[in-house]
């Protein structure tokens, strides 16, 4: 499935990045100049948010189970 192009705000040298999905959300892990940030993008609306930032880890990969939900949970 293709959708609108998404751009993660980045001001610096990208050391590493990874992408994962779960429950209708896409998570992008970006390491800039040694600090990692986790961004979330709601697939349905394209809404972007910073989930975690200033992490001291270089995130080079992300895994998702084949059993991970592809839609948000029903409330």
JOZIQUI-V850521 format. One record per backbone hydrogen bond with DSSP energy under -0.5 kcal/mol. NH is the residue of the N-H (numbers start at 1). CO is the residue of the C=O. E is the energy in kcal/mol with one decimal. If there is no record, write none. Layout:
nh: [NH:NH]
co: [CO:CO]
e: [E:E]
This chain:
nh: [14:15:15:16:18:20:22:23:25:26:27:28:29:30:30:31:32:32:33:33:35:36:37:38:39:39:40:41:42:43:43:46:49:51:51:52:55:59:60:68]
co: [12:13:31:31:29:27:25:69:22:41:20:39:18:28:37:16:30:35:13:31:32:55:30:52:28:37:49:26:47:24:41:42:40:38:49:38:36:57:58:65]
e: [-0.5:-0.7:-3.0:-1.2:-1.9:-2.3:-2.2:-2.3:-1.6:-2.6:-3.5:-2.4:-2.9:-0.6:-2.7:-3.1:-0.6:-2.8:-2.1:-0.5:-2.4:-2.4:-2.6:-2.9:-3.0:-0.5:-3.1:-2.5:-2.4:-2.3:-0.6:-3.4:-2.2:-3.1:-0.6:-1.3:-2.5:-0.9:-0.7:-1.8]
